[in-house]
């Protein structure tokens, strides 16, 4: 089969399309034919070797995907050849046999049924972005209907997922982006208020939108730029959940203290198997009833995985990048 094989840690140029042997499932495994694979910033960190956990070399990157079941191990129940599934959960990226390939071996816990209304590309966009957004909003921030949430950087995969999820759960949503096109997209996904984070007075616009009270929850995609600003926007007992960060930042802790606020972290690889099951039960229900609809920015051929890794780290993304084998 064709797969992207990484033989050394490095930049996009180490992502090379090669012919490798087809994987074979064990008695407790499932073989999936990949129709689309999601591209996430964490994939870039793993490939560069800068992530906290490293797979053994050589390895196939990727943890998100969607396709059809081709073969089922003798011990597997509830999954059959021909089932349409999406892949989300631990096991692929860090085992060295990921989804940037025509086929991948998964555990049954990594597989979730595909609602009919979504495309393979949309289904491949569910894993890291929607799991992260759901956990940030509801497991870490304990966001409740009626609260106000600021999605700071709402145009990317996790940002759009957070906007859709918060809107569906009855929160008032403020989303930021850097272009008019991006703000239009965020508004279309359910944001009640949008603000351009490149304009000098956008923090004042957010404060005015809350009548001076502040926001209850901030979902933060770039803490190295925004964390101190976020603290100034918090309502009493407000919470900031840090989803993304690319460097150190200086903050004024008094802004947290005076509000009885909290700064919380979230990372995909800390999600337990039980939490995965809970999160994806909710996500499948949202796909079924139409309240969740991943936005695909680009579908890129598998051979151009290096281009996808460059694009996913650039600012101004409008939705999710996926690879098509």
N, C-alpha and C positions, 0 to 999 in steps of 0.2 A: 504494500500500500504506500501511498504518498503521505509524508508527515514532515513537519518542521522539526528538525533535530538541532539541538544546541550542544556543541562539543566543547565550548569554552564560554565562560561568563564574559559579557561585554554588551556593546550597543546593538542597534538593529541589524548590523551587518553579520552578526553571528547566527541569525535566524535563516537557516538554509533548508530548502525543500530537498528531501532525499527519499529514495525507495528503501523501506524497511520491512521486515517480515510482518505479516498480519498477526496481531495479538490473538491469543487463545484464552478463553475464559476457563477458570477453575470451577470446581463443583458448586461454589457459593457465589459465582460471578455472573455478570451479564455482558455480552458483547453488543455494542451499539454502533450502527453506521451513522457517522456524523454528517448532517446536512448543513449545519451552521455552527460556528464556534465564537463565543463572545470574547472580546478583547478588553482587558481591564488594566488600569495602572499597576496593580499588584503584579501582573504578568511581567511588566517591564522591570519592576524591582527584582523579581526572581531571576530573570534572564541576566541582568547586570551583576547579580551576586550581592546586591546591597540589602536584600531583605533579610530579616532575622533568621529565617529558615531557608536552607539551601537544599535542593535536590541533588542527588549524585549525578555527575556527568557520565555519559551524555544523557540528555533528557528531552522529552517532548513537552513544551509548555501548554498552559491552558487548563482552566477548571470549569468553564461554562460551555455548554453545547446543547444541541437538540438534534434528534434524528429518529431512526427506527431500530427496534431491537432485532438483532440478527440471530443471536444464539443465547441460550439460557443454560446455566449449569444445573446439574441433576438435583441439587439441594435447594434451588430457588423456587419459591412459591409466589403466585400472584403476578408474575410477569411472563409474557409469552412472546415468541417471535412475531414480528409485525406490529407490536405495540409502538405507538408514537409517544416519545418521552422527551423531557428535557433533563439536563444533568446539572445538579447543584449540590454541593456538599464537599466535605474534605475527601482527599484521596488522590485526585488527579494531578494537580500542579506539583505537589511536593513528593509524589511517589515516582516521578520521572516519566510517567506515561499519561500525558494530558490530552486535551481535546483539539489541539492544532494538528489534526490528523484525519484520515478517512474513516478510521475505526478506533474505538477505545474500549477497554475493559473497565466496568464499573461494579460497585457493590449495589445491591438493591436499594440501600438507604440513600444513594446518590440520585436515584431516578424518581421522577414525578410525572404524572400523566399530563398529556398535552390537551388543553381545551381546543375545540375545533376552530374557534374564531381567530386564533393567533397564527401567524406565519412561523416557519422554522426560525427565521432571523429574530423575530420578536421573542420566541421562546428561548433562544440562546442568550437573550439579553436579561433574563430573569435572575440568574444565579447570584453573582457578587453584588450588582447594583441594588436589586430589590431586597435581597436578604439584608444587606447593610443598612439600607434606608429604613426598613421595617424595624430592625433591631435598635437602630439609633432613636427612632421616634417612640417606640412603645416599650421596648425592654430597658433601654438605658434612661431615656428622658421621662418615661411614664406619661407621655402626652395624653391629654384628655379632650373630648369634644368640648368646644367652646373656647379653648385656649388659642392663643395666637402663636404661630410658628414662623420664624424667618429661615428660609432656605438660602443660605449665603453662597451663591454659585449654583444656580438652579437649572442651568441649561445642559449639563452633562448627564451621564447615565444615572448616577446616584441622585443627582439633584431633581431630575424629572420624576424618578421613582418616589422621592420624598414628597414632592408636590402632589402627585396623584394619590398617594396613600393618605397624606394629611387631609386633603380635600374630601376623600371618600369617608374619612372618620369624623367629619364635622368640625375640623379645626379651621380657623381663619388663617389663610396662607399669604405670606409676603415672600416674593421670590426676586432675587437679583440676577442680572445678566449684564453683558458688556456691549450688546448691540441691539438695535431695534428689532431685528429679526429674532434674536434670542428672547427678547422680552415678549414678543408676540407669541412665540412658542410656549413660554412659561405661563402666560395668561390663558392660552388655549388648554393647558393641562389642568387648570383649576385654581390658579393663583388669584386671590382677590385683589392684591396690590402688587405692582412690579416697580422696581427701581434699577436704574443703570448705575452699577458700582464704579463706573469710571467718571461720573460727574462729581464735582467737589462737594455738593450739598446733599448727597443721597442719604446720609445718616439722618439728617434733619427730616427728610421726606419720610423715612421709616418711623421716626419718633412722632411726627404729625399724624401718620396713619394710625397710630395707637393712642392718639389724643394725649400724648405725653406719658402714658403709663409704662410703655416698653413692651417687649415681647416675652412670652413665657418660655419659649424654646427656640434655640438657634441650632440649626444643622449646618456645620461649618466644613467647607471643602478645602479651605486654604488657610489654616490656622497661623501659618508663618506670616501671613499678611494681615489677617483680620481679627485675631483673637482679642486684642486689646479693644478694638472697636466694638466687638460683640458684647463685651462686658459692660460697655457704656449704654447698650441698648436694652439690657435686661430689666424686666419687671421684678418686683419683689418675689423671691424664691424662684427666680428664673434659672434655666439650665442651658448650658452650652455643651453640645456633643461634637467632639472633634472627630470628623471622618477622614480628613486629609490634611497633610502637613509635609512641607519640604524644607524645613530649616528651623532654627531657633527664633524665639520671639521674646520681646520684653513686654510685660503686662504690669498693671497696677492692681495688686491684690485687694486694695481697699474697695474697688468697685464690686468685687465678689462679696466681701465681708458686709458691706453696708446694705446689700440686698438679700442676705442669706442665700446667695446664689451658689451654683455648683458648675464645675468644669468636669465633664465626663469624657472618657475615651471610648472608642469602639473599633474593633478590628474583626474582619471576617473570620479569621482562623481561631477566634475564641468562642465561636458559636458551637454549642453542644449539639449532639445528635437529636436530643429531644426538642431543642429549640428549632432546629432545622425542620423537623416534622410539623411543629406548630406554625412556623412562619409560612411554609409552603402550602399548608392547608388553606391559610388565609389568602395567599397569592393566587392559587388556583381558583378559589371562589371569586376573587376580583376579576380574573380573566374571563371566567364563565359569565359573569353578569355585566361585563363591559366597563367596569369602573377603572380597571387597569389596562393600559395599552402601551407597551414599550415603544419608544420612538427610535427608529433606526436612522443614524446619520449617514452611514456608508456601508455597503456590502463590498468587501475587498477579496479578491482571489487569495487562496491559501498561500500561493507562491509569493505574494507580496506582503507577507506578514511583517517584514521589516518596515515597510511604509506604514502599516497599521500601528506599529509600536511608536513610530515618530508622531503620528497624528494624535494618538490617544493622550500624549503628554502636552500637546499644544493647548493654549487657552482658546476659548471661543467655541468649544465643541457644542454641537446641537444634537444631542442624543447619543446613541450607542453605536460603536463600531463592531462589525462582525466579519469573520472570515468564512468564505465559502469554499469547501474542498472541491 
